[in-house]
């Protein structure tokens, strides 16, 4: 399955400074993340990789985050801005003891949870505002990672330009969950839980600078949040090509299919891949699925696995290291993204970077990453288990096709979707935001 030599991929040398840029100082960046779990969801992944690459470019990055705290790499500062951590395991939706309350924001956090809402974007934004107000001289720019809380409005009064990343509007997740809800009670509960999206829409419409990761997300942001299209810039993200690369020392595992998915999030489409696996095993009895994610006992996917007799053919792995993840994907004969919608799709880019052939749906921005059907991937409609089964079965049966698709996929990622190129473009965007607020200087001198 391997498509290239094991030699590591070295990043291209830094380009020569642009005219007028030779004396620019490194930027001091506050990167905010209200939720940074490195093993679940894309926010922690985004924060880790972007902060690392910005640091490699010579900038100083301080990640300011609440629980679960993100993983950051050497050279990146992590400042913990704790919440009450109301959703932690093993006691989610806990009610804190009286000595845990510190201020009115803590009271607001608990009150919102007890009434069925999700408080973290708002309460994190209020805590972040207080910290940034006290430390306004420490930063040139603030980069918010999809908090979109009221507390972040008006930072310009502190002399702090604000840039915000919106990966995709959370209203997309809300609408898909509402469509899958089994009854009126569940729909009412979901509407209350997602009430924070009204705040995010109001905040987004007042922001001068929004970054997103795909043209699909740009359209969704404009439609769902009512943001002017000219204020949203696309900066694609991607794979760490130093880590996710072909390695002939990793053996190909016959029949292995790998996917990254939250077990019972309708948006991820895992149920359709499980149904497809049952069909695939009729002609490929050795086919089996490894899911990078945490299973949900007694959930929809768990019941489907049992009902279809796939208990021995589906394995879940979570909390694995980046190196183990790369080896897991390298060893698969097929990688699959069965999502109904994605704002980008990091798993697609990472799989393609390893040279593993990809089967992907056409949901949301996935085609922007995966590329043309039959060239850099095999593309199928969302929510179609039959089409998934046919495409995966085709790859399992055809080694030359796997090799061709894998090689083309890797080339596409190296040309378009790496964290280094994302960091360079993001830093340029910071300078524009700083210049727009302080026209006389692209960045203040360090203290």
N, C-alpha and C positions, 0 to 999 in steps of 0.2 A: 504493500500500500504506500510505502514511503515514496516521495516524489522528488526529493532533493537530497543532497549530501548532508551529513550531520554537522557540517561547519556552521557555527553560529552566525546569525544575521547581524552584521554590524550596521549601526545607523549611519546615514550619509553624513559627511562632515558639515559643520555649520556653514551656511552661506556667508559670503562676504557682507559686511554691514552695508545697509542701504544708505544712500546719500542723506546726510543730516541725522543719521542714527548712531554714528560712531561714539558719541559721548553720552548716550543715554544711560541713565543709571538703572540698576536692577530695581524691580518693583517690590514693594512690601504689600503682600496680599493677605487679607482676612477671608478665608474660605469657610462659609457657614454650612453646617449640615445638621438638620434637626433629627435625623435618623441615619445611622451609618453602619448598619449591620454588614460586615464584609462577606457574609455567606448567604444572604437572602435579600433579593431586590438589587436594583442597579445603583442606588444612591451611594452606598458605601464603596462600590467598585469605582464609580466615577471620581469620588473624592480622593481615593487612594492613588489612582493612576495619574489623574491630572496634577495633583500636588507633587507627585514624584517627578513628573516630566518638567513642570515649571521650575522646580528646584534644580534639575539638571541644566536648565537653560540659564541658571544663575540668579533667579529671583528668590526672595524669602517668602515662604508660604507658612502661615499659621492657620491650621484647621481648628475651628471652634465648633464643638459638636456636643450633642446630648446623647444619652443612652439609646440604643446600644452604640458604644463608641466605635468609630471606624479604626481600621488598621492603617497606620501611615508608615512610610519607609524612612530610612536614614536621611537626616537632613531636614525633615519636615517637622515642625513643631505642632504638637497636639495640645490644645487647651480644652479641658473638660468643663462643660457648662451644664451641670446636672439638672435634670428634671426630677420629679418624684418617681419616675420609672414605673408607672402604673401598670404596664403591660408585660413586665418581666416574667420569665418562667422561674419557678413552677407555680407562681401565684398571680396570674394576670387578673386585671380588674380589681386589684387589691385596694383596700381603704387604709391609708397611712395612719399610723399612730400620731397623737397630738404633738409630741416633741419633734416630729419630722417636718412640720409646717414652718416655713421660714418667713413668708410674706404673703401679700394678697394674690400674687401670681400663682402660688401653690394652691390657695383656696379655689381660685378660678379653675385650675387644672382638675382638681378633684370634683368640683361641682359639675363641670362639663362631662366628665366621665360618668358620673352617677346618673346623669340625665340622658345617657345614650350617645353622647357626642364624642368626637375625637379632638382633644384639645391641643395636641403637641405642636402643630404649625404655629398657632397663635401664641401659646405660652413660650415657646422657644424664641419667637421673634421679639417678645417683650424682654426676655432675659438678655438676648443678644444686643438689643438696643442699649440697655443699661451698661453693658460691658464696653460697647463701642464708644459710647458717650464719654466714659471715663478714660478710654485709651485712644482717643481720636488722633493723637499725634503719632501713633505707632504704625499707621497704615496709609498707603496711597489709594487703595481701592478695596471695596468690599464685594465679594462674589457670593451671592446666595444660591444655594443648591435647592431650588424648588420649595423653599419654605413658604414664600408669598404671604407672609403674615403682616398684619397692620403695623407691628412694631418697627418694621424696616422702612416704612415710609418716612420721608423727611430727613434721611441721613445726610443729604446735601447741606443741611443746616449746620452739621458738624464738620463740613469740608470733606466729606467722604462720598465719592462717586459710588453708585450701586449698580452692579451688573448682576442679572439673575439668569440662571439656567432653568428652563422648563423642558423636561425630557418629553413629556406629553401631558395634556390636561388630564387630571385625575377624574374629571367628569366622564372620560371614556371608560375607565374602570367601573365607575358608578353605574353607568347605563348598561354595561354588560352584566353586572351582578344583578341589577334590577330585572333584566330580561330573564335571568336564570332563576329568580326567586320563586319558590314553590307556592307562596300564599301571600295574602295581604299583610299579615302581621310581619312577615320577613321584609316585605317591601317598605313598610313604615319604619322598621328598625334601620334598614339601609339608608333611607333618606335622612334620618336623624344623624347617623354616623358620618355621612358624607356632607353634612351641613357646612363644614369648613370650606368646601369648594366655592361657596358664594363669596366668602372672604377672598379666596385666591383670585377669583375673577375680578373683584373690585380692585385689588392691589395691582394685578397684571395690567389693567387698563390705565393705571397711573404711572407705570414704569417707563422710563425713556429707553432702557436698554434690556433686551431679552435675547439670550442665546438659546437656540435649540439644536437638536442633533440630526434632523432630517427635514426634507421638504414636506413629507407627510405630516410631521409634527407641527411644522410651521402653519400648514393649512388648518390643522385641528385647533391650534392656539387661536388663530384668527377667528374661526367659527365658534368655538366653545367659550373662549374667554373675552371675545370682543376686542382684541388688541389690534391696533393698526398694523397691517402687514409690513410697512416700511420700518417698523421698530423692532422687527424680529429678524435676527441673522442666524443662518445655518452654519454651524461649525461641527462637522461630523466627528465622532469619536472612533474608537476602533480597538484593535488588539495590541497587546504587547508582543511585537514580533520577535523580540529577543528571547522570550519565553515560549510563546506558541509558534513553534517551527517544526518541520519534519525532523524525525530522528530515527534512523534505521535500526538503532539499538533497541527500540521499543517494538516488541512483536505485535503483529496484527492478530486480533482475536476473532476467529471465524464466527460470523453471525452477530457480532456485537453491534448494537444500535445505541447511540448515546444522545441524551437530551438534557437540557437544563430547564427545570420547571418547578414552580410552586404547585403542590399536588392538587389542590382544589380551588385554584383561582381560575374562573371560567376563561378569562382573557388568554391564559397560557395554552389552552387546548389540549392538555395532557390526556383527557378522557378519549379524545379521537385517536391519539397515537396508541393508546392501550387497545382500543378496538381494532386498529389497523394491525397490531402485532398478532392478534388472534388469527386474522386472515393470512398474514405472512407465513405463519408457522405451518399452514397446510402444505405449502410447497417447500418451505425452508424450516424444518423442524428444529434446527439448532439456533434459530434466531432468538435473541434475547435482548432485553432493554435495560440499560443502566440510566437511572434518573439522578441527576445531580440536583438534589433538593431534599426536603424533609417530608416524609409521608405524614398523612393525617389519618390516624386510626379511625375506622368506621366512616370515613368520608366517601364521597361519590366515586373517586378513583379507586380507593381501597376495595369498595364493594364490587366494582367492575372487574378488578383483577381477580378477585375470588370467584365471581360468577362465571368468568370466561376461562377458568382453570389455568391462570397464568402466575400463580403464586411463586412457582420456581423459576419463572422466566422474566420476572421484573425485580430489579434490585434498586434500592434507594441509597444514595450516599450523600452525606452533608457534612459541613465543617472540614472539608479536605483542603490541603494546602494548594497554592497555585501550581507548584511543580507536579503534584499528584493529579490535579485537574488536567494539566497539559498532557501528561502521560495517558490518562484515561481516554481523552479525546483522540490522541494519536493512535491508540490501539484499536479504535473502533473501525469497522468497515464502513459505517454510515453514521453521520451526525444528522439530527433532525430538529427543526424548529417548527412545531405544530401550532404556533400561536394564532389566535383569532385577530390579534392586533399587537403591534409593537411600535414604540416610538423610535426605536433604532434596531436593536438586537445584537448585543455584545456576544452572546453565544454563537451566533452565525459567523461573526467576524473572527472569533477565536478558533472555531472549528476550521474555517477556511484557511486561516494562517498556518495551521498544522499540516495542511494538505489533505485533510479528511474530506471526502466528498459529502456534499450537503443536499438534503431534501428540505425544502422550506415552503411555507405557505406564502400567499400573496397578501397577507394581512398587514395593514398599516404600512410602515416603512421597510418591512422585510425585503421587498424587491430592490429597494435602493441599495441595500447592503449586499444581498445575495447575488444580484445581477441577473442576466438573461437566462431563461429556461433552456436547458440543454447545452449551455456553454460553461457557466460557472456554478450552476446548481441544477437540480430538478425542482421545478416549481409546481405547486398544487393549490387548489382553492382552499380557503379556510374551512374548518368543520366538515371535512370530507374524508372519512376514514378509508373509504375505498380507494380514493386517489392517493392517499398516503401509502397504503399497502402496495399499490401498483408501482409507485416510484421507488420505494425502498426495496421491494423485491427485485426490481430491474437492476438496481445497483448491486445487490447481493449476488446476483447471477452473472455479473459482467465485470471482471477485473480490469480490462482495458478502459471501460467507461469510467470506473471509479478513479483510475489513475488520471485520465484526461480531465475529468471534472475537478479533481483535487488540485492538480497543477494550475489550472486556470483560476480556481478560487483563490489560491495563495497569491498569485500575481495580482489579482484584483485588490486584495487587502493591502499588499505592500505599496501599491500605487495610490490608494485612496484613503485607507482607514487605519492609521496608526496613532498611538497616543502622543508621539513626538510632534506630528503635524498638528494635532488638535491643540497641544499646548502652545505652539508657536502662534497659531491663529488666535487663540484666546488671549495671549499676552498683547498681541496687536490690538485686539478689541479693548482691552483694559486701557491702553494708551489713548485710544480715541475717546473713551468715556472720560478719562482724566482731563484731556485737552478740552473737551466740550464744557467741563465745569470750571477748569482753570486754564483759560486759553494761553496764558503766558508761560506755562510749564507743563510738560508731559508727565512729570513726576517730581515730587518734592525731594529735596536732598535728605538723606538719612540723618536721623538725629545723632 
